[in-house]
Amino acid sequence: MTSTDNPALNLSGSIEVAKGDATYEKILDAGLALFTEFGLRRTTMEDVAARAGVGRATAYRRFGDKHQLIQAVIVRECQRQLQLIEDHLKQFATPQETLLEAFVMAVTRAHSHPLLVRLLSSEPEDILPTLTLGWAPFLALFRNHMAAQIRKGEASGYIKLHSADQLAELLLRLMQSLLLSPEGLFNPSDEASIRELARHYLLPWLARKE
């Protein structure tokens, strides 16, 4: 597999699900661990290869350079978090509750994610471009997922009709703002605060009038 074969690195438009072999996953695991422990600048591809127990050439065959590895690590973490949220949401009865809980979980889990915490505190100049100017492909990934949930709620009659894609993007842009500017009345480190925001201000956007 060459770097151009890596489906996780299609960042010009949308992000696709990464499928890799065991070596590919080992390199991603090593990258995640080292980026979290030492940051992006202090971690080299050679470090990642050594932590993964593979040769330097093998690491470069799977990922053409460190930038591509960083992007792939972030993509996989997004996918993992989506799956964890989906598993958690199975316990909720209505689409309204499910969507509000998805928003709360997305904000609070992203805010406390070890890699994001590390990079925002020690290397904001490196990660902020990805979370702002480079946000579009990640926005598309989460927007598609959330819009699908909104459409299910609309079809069942629990959520009033919207442009599902626009509403999903609005919620995600709110989440982005909370993550990048956490200090305020609604703090993503306080789950109760984010839940209050969702109940008092987001629920009216969703609830159908009787």
Long-range contacts (C-beta under 8 A, 24 or more apart in sequence): 1-61, 1-62, 2-61, 2-64, 3-60, 3-61, 3-62, 3-63, 3-64, 3-65, 3-68, 4-64, 6-62, 6-63, 6-68, 6-72, 8-71, 8-72, 8-75, 8-76, 9-68, 9-71, 9-72, 9-75, 10-137, 11-71, 11-134, 11-137, 12-137, 13-137, 13-140, 14-137, 14-140, 14-141, 14-144, 15-75, 15-78, 15-137, 15-138, 15-140, 15-141, 17-79, 18-72, 18-75, 18-76, 18-79, 20-62, 23-52, 23-54, 23-58, 23-62, 24-62, 26-52, 26-53, 26-54, 27-52, 27-54, 27-58, 27-59, 27-62, 27-63, 27-69, 28-69, 28-72, 28-73, 28-76, 31-69, 31-70, 31-72, 31-73, 32-73, 32-76, 32-77, 32-115, 35-70, 35-73, 35-115, 35-118, 35-119, 36-114, 36-115, 36-118, 37-118, 39-118, 39-119, 39-122, 39-123, 40-66, 40-70, 40-119, 40-123, 40-126, 40-127, 41-123, 41-126, 45-69, 73-115, 74-115, 74-130, 74-138, 77-113, 77-115, 78-138, 78-141, 78-142, 81-106, 81-109, 81-110, 81-113, 82-142, 82-145, 84-109, 85-109, 94-153, 94-158, 95-149, 95-150, 95-152, 95-153, 95-156, 95-158, 95-159, 96-153, 96-158, 96-159, 96-203, 96-206, 96-207, 98-149, 98-153, 99-146, 99-149, 99-150, 99-153, 99-159, 99-206, 100-195, 100-198, 100-199, 100-202, 100-203, 100-206, 102-146, 102-149, 103-171, 103-175, 103-194, 103-198, 103-202, 104-191, 104-194, 104-195, 104-198, 106-142, 106-175, 107-175, 107-178, 107-179, 107-188, 107-194, 108-188, 108-189, 108-191, 108-194, 110-175, 110-179, 110-188, 111-178, 111-179, 111-182, 111-188, 111-189, 112-189, 116-179, 128-180, 131-176, 131-179, 131-180, 132-180, 135-176, 139-169, 139-172, 139-173, 139-176, 142-168, 142-172, 143-168, 143-169, 143-172, 144-168, 146-171, 146-172, 153-206, 157-208, 158-208, 159-206, 159-207, 159-208, 160-206, 160-207, 160-208, 160-209, 162-205, 167-205, 171-202
